[in-house]
Amino acid sequence: MPLREIWGAQVLGEDGTLQEGRPVYYYQPFTTSDILNWKHHTPAYSEKPQAMVDLLETIFQTQQPTWVDCKQLLFMFCNTEEHMRVVSEARKWLQTQAPAGILDTDRWAREAFPDEEPDWSPNSEDGRTRLERYRLAFLQGGRAGTKKPTNMAKISEVFQKPDESPAAFYERLCEAYRIYTPFNPEALENQTMVNAAFVGQAQPDSRRKLQKLEGFAGKNATELLEIANKVFINRDSVARREEEKRIQRRANIIAAAFRGSGSQTDQKGKQEYRPGGKGRLNLRRDQCAYCKETGHWKNECPKRQSKKTGPPFPPSRYQPEPPEADLIGLAMADSD
């Protein structure tokens, strides 16, 4: 922590008694490990500017860096062009904060955000006030410096991946708005634009569900995320049901093929004459033409065998139709 607050030594009061000392700030620079850790875990300003701004905001709130420390952080994350852009935007913001009566706001902003190290003592009220204003302007410049020429084509290239959660997709979309446009995706006035992109570039099942919501573009982002998340969670069960239907249809096709092949082969011995000579009667594939029972054919009929002498009939060539469960298994194997 660059500025640490400690209590000063006790002082002798006017009445001759010892009194507690006042708080005093002493300076302790950032350690090398602190700097390397921040640089390693934070993307460059050109890649993800918001990540750098968020880190600086945390550092400013917890460690109270001096002018030298802020400059060190700026050079660590930004190249020369980005450095100049942040400084320029910080001074523009300061010009809008100049006290009433200041005629030369540009000069006042330069003094409030100097290029050279100023003599701002953290142990004086004026010094602490100037440091706090400098840090605030630093953050404002970092936020404004992220704005680049609008490139909506980059926004239209951000699509939700099949296995990506709606929350992760929404965050990627917002980050693209921060990088490639001057629009703040969290601002209320930009919510309709961001919602339209979120719905239009989501996965097809999520897009269909969200588009059925009347006035979805004007809805709260939280509401859209809740609906999209339900679709995302149920996606596996829907796919599983579709696969089961596909396998069942395949099994039905195979069963129909079995029945069709049986009715067209070996018609001899599977038909009988109608009484009175009115032609043949069609028999079932597994029906005996002699005894009319099922499960065997005429030349294998045990009733005919009992009336004849001689060697027994050869083993039956009849095979029953496979049950439905076997057909489904065959359909699954065939689909693989």
Secondary structure, DSSP 8 states (H G I E B T S, - for coil): --EEEEE---EE-TTS-EE---EEEEE----HHHHHHHHHHS--TTT-HHHHHHHHHHHHHHH---HHHHHHHHHHH--HHHHHHHHHHHHHHHHHT--TT-S-HHHHHHHHS-SS-----TTSHHHHHHHHHHHHHHHHHHHHTT-----HHHHHT----TT--HHHHHHHHHHHHHHHSS--TTSGGGHHHHHHHHHHTS-HHHHHHHHTSTTGGGS-HHHHHHHHHHHHHHHHHHHHHHHHHHHHHHHHHHHHHHHHHHHHS--TTSEEE-TTS--EEE--TTB-TTT--BSS-GGG-HHHHHT--SS------------HHHHHHHHHHHH-
